[in-house]
Amino acid sequence: MSTTVFYDHFERHAHGLGLKDHATHYCPGCGHGLAHKFLAEAIDELGLQDCTVAVSPVGCSVFLYYYLDVGNTQAAHGRAPAVALGHKTANPQAIVVSYQGDGDLASIGLAEIVSTAQLGIPLSVIFVNNAIYGMTGGQLAPTTLMGQKSSTSPAGRLPAMGQPLRMAELIAGLDGPVYVERVALFDARQRNRAKKAIRKALECQVGHKGFSFVEVLAECPTHLGLSPTDAEKWVEREMTRVFPLGVKKDVPDAAYPPIPVPTFAVDRLTAALGLTAEAAPRFASGFPRHLAARDLALKFAGTGGDGAQTAAMLLTRAAINEGFDSTHIPSYGPESRGGTSYADVHIAETEVLSPAAPHPHVLVAFNAPSLAKFGSTVQPGGTVLYDSSTIATPPVLPEGVKVYGVPFAQIAADLGRVVVKNVVALGALQQATGLLPGDSILTALRYAMKDKCALIPLNEAAFAWGQKAIRDQEGNR
């Protein structure tokens, strides 16, 4: 049947042009294409297109969102059940489908699928088992058969590598699931059964019965080194001996208790978080377009104890107070061994599209390794501020980049507390770039220190001295 659940054009290949307009990225004979088809048809037949959320993780199924015109979320490797659980509890009326492969679900995601299944919350899991890591090069998977060769078991799977995991039996043995079945795709009869099983998995969720799990034995001709026809015969002959087909669990009269509908009322959220709904004062007259048109990227980098993460968080809060969208993403490297950890910050006029800042407009570096690592990544016309207390001579930076050396640590030490060097850096950043008014950052700082009021004057002084250091430099240029 034709179904509107598939997009009219598949832009995964050649932007949906020519013969690839309706072709998936899967290899010829791969079982994923049929599994996609049966899932799309079931969604269409049950009238669920407008309320379905499909979750696809890393692996061959990663590009599910190119094909199914439903709500889509792409999850980290193995984490699809946890993401699906979040979708379902945030919106209990949604029909949430976790679509996963064997390398994903049965390996790195084993804890997630077992824990989610045991909860029993109405979700539908489609598990495609082709007995190999398909996308990453044909490595041994948890479902690889005994004796089966792979790129990491060239002599075949040996007893020392463990026995293949029978996931359908494992899930059926838990108390939470209400429907578990294993199906295959190697002939018309089995395909018909697979389609019915996938539909039933959705019906279990529509009827609020509980958690359902369908394991689909699928062909991978590429890593088997077989033709599609011979791969089908191999699945029938070899896989079904280890993974017997059929219903493993079915509780027809199951009924899961109603899932509480969450509230996102501002007053309840602020009360739960200990916040106030009162709007923060605003000082900015508009977005800092002199630095970036719509989205300003910054990177704070240093070693442990430099306060780069705290400075990044304070700036993010200040930007949000001004009504901008802002994100802060920390990355903790080997800072305890003298390396560099960093935080990426974005300040956008309307919406941050990606929180990472691989090419920042502004870099604030607290130590030499951070400046050496990230200095060359600053965009042309950008700004670099570094701690001249610890960096005697900066490396050569891209042409056109404004460079300010400010003794963050020395100024902080002169004030009596080296730990406020990150606030000195914020003052210098504000004066050098004018990205936000000084009062914006100071307001965020005072709020963050509301439980340590005695330290507010010291931090205000550190901020002012950072500003003065830049004014002095600009006066001497």
C-alpha positions as CSV (number, residue, x, y, z in Angstrom):
1,M,0.0,0.0,0.0
2,S,1.1,3.6,-0.5
3,T,1.2,5.7,2.7
4,T,1.5,9.4,3.5
5,V,3.6,8.5,6.5
6,F,6.6,8.3,4.1
7,Y,7.9,11.7,2.9
8,D,7.2,12.4,-0.8
9,H,10.9,13.0,-1.3
10,F,13.9,11.3,0.4
11,E,16.5,14.0,0.7
12,R,19.1,11.7,2.3
13,H,20.6,10.9,-1.1
14,A,21.5,13.6,-3.7
15,H,19.0,15.9,-2.1
16,G,16.1,13.8,-3.3
17,L,17.0,14.2,-7.0
18,G,16.7,11.6,-9.7
19,L,16.4,7.9,-9.0
20,K,17.4,8.5,-5.3
21,D,14.3,10.6,-4.7
22,H,12.5,7.5,-3.3
23,A,15.5,5.3,-2.4
24,T,16.6,4.7,1.2
25,H,20.3,4.6,2.2
26,Y,20.1,0.9,3.0
27,C,22.1,-1.7,1.1
28,P,20.1,-3.8,-1.4
29,G,18.4,-6.7,0.4
30,C,18.6,-5.0,3.9
31,G,15.7,-5.8,6.2
32,H,15.4,-2.3,7.5
33,G,13.5,-1.2,4.4
34,L,10.7,-3.6,5.0
35,A,10.6,-2.9,8.7
36,H,10.3,0.8,7.9
37,K,7.5,0.0,5.4
38,F,5.5,-2.1,7.9
39,L,5.9,0.5,10.7
40,A,4.7,3.3,8.3
41,E,1.7,1.3,7.1
42,A,0.7,0.4,10.7
43,I,0.9,4.1,11.7
44,D,-1.2,5.0,8.6
45,E,-3.8,2.2,9.1
46,L,-4.3,3.2,12.8
47,G,-4.5,6.9,12.0
48,L,-1.6,7.8,14.3
49,Q,0.6,10.0,12.0
50,D,-0.1,13.2,13.8
51,C,0.6,11.8,17.3
52,T,3.5,9.4,16.7
53,V,7.1,10.1,17.8
54,A,9.7,7.9,16.4
55,V,13.1,7.6,18.2
56,S,16.1,6.4,16.2
57,P,19.6,6.1,17.7
58,V,23.0,5.5,16.2
59,G,23.4,2.7,13.8
60,C,21.8,1.7,10.5
61,S,18.5,3.1,11.7
62,V,19.9,6.5,12.5
63,F,18.3,8.2,9.4
64,L,14.8,7.0,10.1
65,Y,13.8,10.7,10.3
66,Y,14.6,11.2,6.6
67,Y,11.8,8.7,5.7
68,L,8.9,8.9,8.2
69,D,6.8,12.0,8.3
70,V,6.1,11.9,12.0
71,G,7.6,13.4,15.1
72,N,11.2,12.4,15.2
73,T,14.0,12.4,17.8
74,Q,17.5,11.1,17.2
75,A,19.0,9.6,20.3
76,A,22.5,8.8,21.5
77,H,23.8,5.3,20.9
78,G,21.7,2.9,23.0
79,R,19.7,5.6,24.7
80,A,16.6,5.4,22.6
81,P,14.4,3.7,25.3
82,A,15.3,6.4,27.8
83,V,14.5,9.2,25.3
84,A,11.2,7.4,24.4
85,L,10.4,7.2,28.1
86,G,10.9,10.9,28.4
87,H,8.6,11.6,25.4
88,K,5.9,9.4,26.8
89,T,5.9,10.8,30.3
90,A,6.0,14.4,29.0
91,N,3.1,13.7,26.6
92,P,1.2,10.5,27.6
93,Q,-1.2,10.9,24.6
94,A,1.7,10.5,22.2
95,I,2.4,7.1,20.5
96,V,6.2,6.6,21.0
97,V,8.2,4.1,19.0
98,S,11.8,3.2,19.7
99,Y,13.4,1.8,16.6
100,Q,16.7,0.1,17.2
101,G,19.3,-2.3,15.9
102,D,21.0,-5.2,17.7
103,G,24.4,-3.5,18.1
104,D,22.6,-0.6,19.7
105,L,19.8,-2.2,21.8
106,A,21.5,-5.4,22.9
107,S,25.0,-3.9,23.6
108,I,25.5,-0.3,24.7
109,G,21.7,0.1,25.3
110,L,21.1,-3.1,27.2
111,A,20.6,-1.4,30.6
112,E,18.2,1.1,29.0
113,I,16.0,-1.4,27.3
114,V,15.8,-3.7,30.3
115,S,15.0,-0.9,32.7
116,T,12.4,0.7,30.4
117,A,10.8,-2.7,29.7
118,Q,10.5,-3.5,33.3
119,L,8.7,-0.2,34.0
120,G,6.0,-1.4,31.7
121,I,5.0,2.0,30.5
122,P,3.1,1.8,27.2
123,L,5.8,2.1,24.6
124,S,6.5,0.2,21.3
125,V,10.0,-1.1,20.6
126,I,10.9,-2.4,17.1
127,F,14.2,-4.3,17.4
128,V,15.9,-5.2,14.1
129,N,18.3,-8.1,14.7
130,N,20.7,-8.8,11.7
131,A,23.3,-10.5,13.9
132,I,26.1,-7.9,13.1
133,Y,27.2,-4.3,13.7
134,G,26.1,-3.1,10.2
135,M,26.9,0.6,10.0
136,T,30.2,0.5,11.7
137,G,32.0,-2.2,9.7
138,G,30.6,-5.6,10.5
139,Q,32.0,-6.2,14.0
140,L,30.8,-8.9,16.4
141,A,27.4,-8.0,17.9
142,P,25.7,-9.5,21.0
143,T,23.4,-11.4,18.6
144,T,26.2,-12.7,16.3
145,L,25.8,-16.5,16.0
146,M,28.3,-19.0,17.2
147,G,30.9,-19.6,14.5
148,Q,29.7,-16.6,12.5
149,K,32.6,-14.6,11.2
150,S,32.9,-10.8,11.6
151,S,35.6,-8.2,11.3
152,T,36.4,-8.6,15.0
153,S,35.9,-12.4,15.0
154,P,37.5,-13.5,11.7
155,A,37.7,-17.1,12.9
156,G,34.1,-17.1,13.9
157,R,32.4,-16.4,17.3
158,L,34.0,-18.6,19.9
159,P,32.7,-19.8,23.3
160,A,35.1,-17.3,25.0
161,M,33.2,-14.5,23.3
162,G,29.9,-15.6,25.0
163,Q,26.7,-16.9,23.6
164,P,24.4,-14.8,21.4
165,L,21.8,-12.8,23.4
166,R,18.1,-13.8,22.9
167,M,16.6,-10.5,23.5
168,A,12.9,-11.4,22.9
169,E,13.2,-14.1,25.6
170,L,15.1,-11.8,27.9
171,I,12.4,-9.1,27.6
172,A,9.6,-11.6,27.9
173,G,11.0,-12.8,31.2
174,L,10.5,-9.4,32.8
175,D,7.3,-8.5,34.6
176,G,6.8,-5.2,32.8
177,P,6.1,-6.1,29.1
178,V,2.7,-7.2,28.0
179,Y,3.5,-8.2,24.4
180,V,6.8,-9.7,23.0
181,E,7.1,-11.4,19.6
182,R,9.9,-12.4,17.3
183,V,9.3,-12.3,13.5
184,A,11.3,-12.5,10.3
185,L,11.3,-11.3,6.8
186,F,12.6,-14.1,4.7
187,D,9.4,-15.0,2.8
188,A,5.9,-13.6,2.2
189,R,4.3,-15.5,5.1
190,Q,6.9,-14.2,7.6
191,R,6.6,-10.7,6.2
192,N,2.9,-10.7,6.8
193,R,3.4,-11.9,10.3
194,A,6.0,-9.1,10.9
195,K,3.6,-6.5,9.7
196,K,0.8,-7.8,12.0
197,A,3.2,-7.9,15.0
198,I,4.4,-4.3,14.4
199,R,0.8,-3.2,14.2
200,K,-0.1,-5.1,17.4
201,A,2.8,-3.4,19.2
202,L,1.3,0.0,18.3
203,E,-2.2,-1.2,19.3
204,C,-1.0,-2.2,22.7
205,Q,0.1,1.4,23.2
206,V,-3.1,2.9,21.7
207,G,-5.1,0.7,24.1
208,H,-2.8,1.7,27.0
209,K,-2.1,-1.9,27.7
210,G,1.6,-1.5,28.3
211,F,5.1,-2.1,26.9
212,S,5.5,-4.0,23.7
213,F,8.6,-5.4,22.0
214,V,8.9,-6.9,18.5
215,E,12.2,-8.4,17.4
216,V,12.6,-8.6,13.6
217,L,15.2,-11.0,12.2
218,A,16.6,-9.2,9.2
219,E,19.0,-9.8,6.5
220,C,22.4,-8.0,6.1
221,P,23.7,-9.2,2.7
222,T,26.6,-6.8,2.8
223,H,28.4,-8.2,5.9
224,L,27.2,-11.8,5.2
225,G,28.8,-11.5,1.8
226,L,25.7,-13.1,0.2
227,S,23.1,-12.1,-2.4
228,P,19.8,-10.8,-1.0
229,T,18.2,-14.2,-1.9
230,D,20.9,-16.2,-0.2
231,A,20.9,-13.9,2.8
232,E,17.2,-14.6,3.3
233,K,17.9,-18.4,3.1
234,W,20.7,-17.9,5.7
235,V,18.3,-16.1,8.1
236,E,15.7,-18.9,7.7
237,R,18.3,-21.7,8.1
238,E,20.7,-20.3,10.7
239,M,19.2,-17.5,12.6
240,T,15.8,-19.2,13.4
241,R,17.7,-22.1,15.0
242,V,19.1,-19.7,17.6
243,F,16.3,-17.2,17.6
244,P,13.0,-19.2,17.4
245,L,10.1,-17.2,15.9
246,G,6.8,-16.7,17.6
247,V,5.0,-14.9,20.4
248,K,7.0,-15.0,23.6
249,K,4.6,-13.1,25.8
250,D,1.0,-11.8,25.4
251,V,-1.2,-10.4,28.1
252,P,-4.4,-9.6,26.3
253,D,-6.3,-8.2,29.3
254,A,-3.4,-5.9,30.4
255,A,-4.1,-2.3,31.4
256,Y,-1.5,0.1,32.5
257,P,-2.5,2.7,35.1
258,P,-3.0,6.3,33.7
259,I,0.2,8.2,33.3
260,P,0.0,11.5,35.2
261,V,-0.1,14.4,32.8
262,P,2.8,16.7,33.6
263,T,2.2,20.4,34.2
264,F,4.4,23.1,32.8
265,A,2.7,26.0,34.7
266,V,5.3,28.6,35.4
267,D,4.3,29.1,39.0
268,R,4.7,25.4,39.8
269,L,8.0,25.1,38.0
270,T,9.5,28.1,39.6
271,A,8.3,27.0,43.1
272,A,9.8,23.5,42.5
273,L,13.1,25.0,41.5
274,G,13.2,27.6,44.2
275,L,12.9,30.4,41.6
276,T,10.8,33.5,41.3
277,A,8.5,34.2,38.3
278,E,9.4,37.9,38.6
279,A,11.0,39.1,35.5
280,A,14.7,40.0,35.8
281,P,15.6,43.6,35.1
282,R,16.9,44.3,31.5
283,F,19.6,46.7,30.6
284,A,20.4,45.8,26.9
285,S,18.9,47.9,24.2
286,G,19.2,45.1,21.7
287,F,21.2,42.2,20.4
288,P,25.0,42.8,20.1
289,R,25.0,42.9,16.3
290,H,28.5,44.5,16.2
291,L,29.8,41.1,17.2
292,A,27.4,38.7,15.4
293,A,24.3,39.1,13.2
294,R,22.1,36.7,15.2
295,D,24.1,34.2,17.2
296,L,27.2,35.0,19.2
297,A,29.5,32.1,20.0
298,L,32.0,32.2,22.9
299,K,34.5,29.7,24.5
300,F,35.8,29.9,28.0
301,A,38.8,27.6,28.5
302,G,41.2,26.8,31.3
303,T,42.4,24.2,33.8
304,G,40.5,23.0,36.9
305,G,39.9,25.8,39.4
306,D,40.2,28.6,36.9
307,G,36.4,29.2,37.0
308,A,35.9,29.0,33.2
309,Q,32.7,26.9,33.7
310,T,31.3,29.4,36.3
311,A,32.1,32.4,34.2
312,A,30.3,30.7,31.2
313,M,27.2,30.0,33.3
314,L,27.0,33.5,34.7
315,L,27.2,35.0,31.2
316,T,24.5,32.5,30.0
317,R,22.2,33.6,32.8
318,A,22.8,37.2,32.1
319,A,21.9,36.7,28.4
320,I,18.7,34.8,29.3
321,N,17.7,37.6,31.7
322,E,18.0,40.0,28.8
323,G,15.4,37.9,26.8
324,F,17.9,36.2,24.5
325,D,18.2,32.5,23.9
326,S,21.4,31.3,25.5
327,T,23.1,27.9,26.0
328,H,26.1,26.7,28.1
329,I,27.7,23.4,27.3
330,P,30.6,22.2,29.6
331,S,33.4,19.9,28.4
332,Y,35.7,18.6,31.1
333,G,39.0,17.5,29.6
334,P,42.1,16.3,31.5
335,E,42.2,19.5,33.5
336,S,43.4,17.7,36.6
337,R,46.6,16.9,34.7
338,G,47.2,20.4,33.5
339,G,45.3,20.2,30.2
340,T,42.2,22.2,29.3
341,S,38.6,22.1,30.0
342,Y,36.2,24.4,28.4
343,A,32.6,25.7,28.1
344,D,30.9,26.7,24.9
345,V,28.4,29.6,25.2
346,H,25.9,30.8,22.6
347,I,23.8,34.0,22.8
348,A,21.2,34.2,20.1
349,E,18.6,36.8,19.3
350,T,15.9,34.2,18.9
351,E,17.1,30.6,19.0
352,V,20.4,28.8,19.4
353,L,20.5,26.2,16.7
354,S,23.6,24.4,17.9
355,P,25.2,24.8,21.4
356,A,28.7,23.9,20.3
357,A,31.2,26.6,19.5
358,P,34.0,25.1,17.4
359,H,34.7,28.5,15.8
360,P,33.9,31.1,18.5
361,H,33.7,34.8,18.0
362,V,35.3,35.3,21.4
363,L,37.8,33.2,23.3
364,V,38.6,33.7,27.0
365,A,41.7,31.6,27.9
366,F,43.0,31.1,31.4
367,N,46.1,29.0,30.7
368,A,48.6,28.5,27.9
369,P,47.3,25.1,26.7
370,S,43.8,26.5,26.2
371,L,45.1,29.5,24.2
372,A,47.3,27.2,22.1
373,K,44.5,24.8,21.4
374,F,41.7,27.2,20.7
375,G,43.3,30.4,19.6
376,S,43.5,29.4,15.9
377,T,39.8,28.5,15.9
378,V,38.6,32.1,16.6
379,Q,36.7,33.6,13.7
380,P,38.2,36.4,11.6
381,G,37.5,39.7,13.3
382,G,36.9,38.0,16.6
383,T,38.4,38.7,20.1
384,V,40.8,36.8,22.3
385,L,41.3,37.6,26.0
386,Y,44.0,35.7,27.9
387,D,45.5,35.7,31.4
388,S,48.8,37.4,31.0
389,S,49.7,36.4,34.6
390,T,50.3,32.8,33.3
391,I,50.9,33.3,29.6
392,A,54.0,35.4,28.9
393,T,53.9,35.3,25.1
394,P,50.7,34.4,23.2
395,P,51.0,32.3,20.1
396,V,50.4,33.8,16.6
397,L,46.7,34.2,16.2
398,P,44.6,34.6,13.0
399,E,45.0,37.9,11.3
400,G,42.4,40.5,12.3
401,V,41.7,38.9,15.7
402,K,41.7,41.5,18.6
403,V,44.0,40.3,21.4
404,Y,43.9,41.4,25.0
405,G,46.3,40.2,27.6
406,V,44.9,40.9,31.1
407,P,46.5,39.6,34.3
408,F,43.3,37.9,35.6
409,A,45.1,36.0,38.4
410,Q,47.3,38.8,39.5
411,I,44.4,41.3,39.8
412,A,42.5,38.7,41.8
413,A,45.5,38.0,44.0
414,D,45.9,41.7,44.7
415,L,42.2,41.8,45.7
416,G,42.9,39.0,48.2
417,R,41.2,36.1,46.5
418,V,42.7,34.4,43.5
419,V,39.4,32.5,42.9
420,V,37.7,35.7,41.6
421,K,40.0,35.8,38.5
422,N,37.1,34.5,36.4
423,V,35.0,37.5,37.4
424,V,38.0,39.7,36.5
425,A,37.8,38.0,33.1
426,L,34.1,38.7,32.8
427,G,34.7,42.4,33.5
428,A,37.5,42.5,30.9
429,L,35.2,40.6,28.4
430,Q,32.4,43.1,28.9
431,Q,34.6,46.1,28.4
432,A,36.5,44.7,25.4
433,T,33.4,43.5,23.5
434,G,30.3,45.3,24.9
435,L,28.4,42.1,24.3
436,L,26.1,42.9,27.2
437,P,25.8,45.9,29.5
438,G,27.9,45.6,32.7
439,D,24.8,45.7,34.8
440,S,23.4,42.6,33.0
441,I,26.4,40.5,34.1
442,L,26.5,42.0,37.6
443,T,22.8,41.3,38.1
444,A,23.4,37.6,37.3
445,L,26.4,37.6,39.6
446,R,24.5,39.1,42.5
447,Y,21.7,36.6,42.1
448,A,24.1,33.7,41.9
449,M,25.7,34.9,45.2
450,K,22.5,35.7,47.0
451,D,23.4,33.1,49.7
452,K,26.9,34.5,50.1
453,C,26.2,38.2,50.2
454,A,29.4,39.1,52.1
455,L,31.4,38.1,48.9
456,I,29.4,40.3,46.5
457,P,31.5,43.5,47.1
458,L,34.7,41.5,46.4
459,N,33.3,40.1,43.1
460,E,31.9,43.5,42.1
461,A,35.4,45.0,42.6
462,A,37.0,42.1,40.6
463,F,34.6,42.9,37.7
464,A,35.4,46.6,37.8
465,W,39.1,45.9,37.8
466,G,38.7,43.7,34.8
467,Q,36.9,46.5,33.0
468,K,39.6,49.0,34.0
469,A,42.4,46.8,32.7
470,I,40.8,46.9,29.2
471,R,40.2,50.7,29.4
472,D,43.9,51.2,30.3
473,Q,45.0,49.1,27.4
474,E,42.8,50.8,24.9
475,G,44.0,54.2,26.2
476,N,47.6,53.2,25.5
477,R,46.9,51.9,22.0
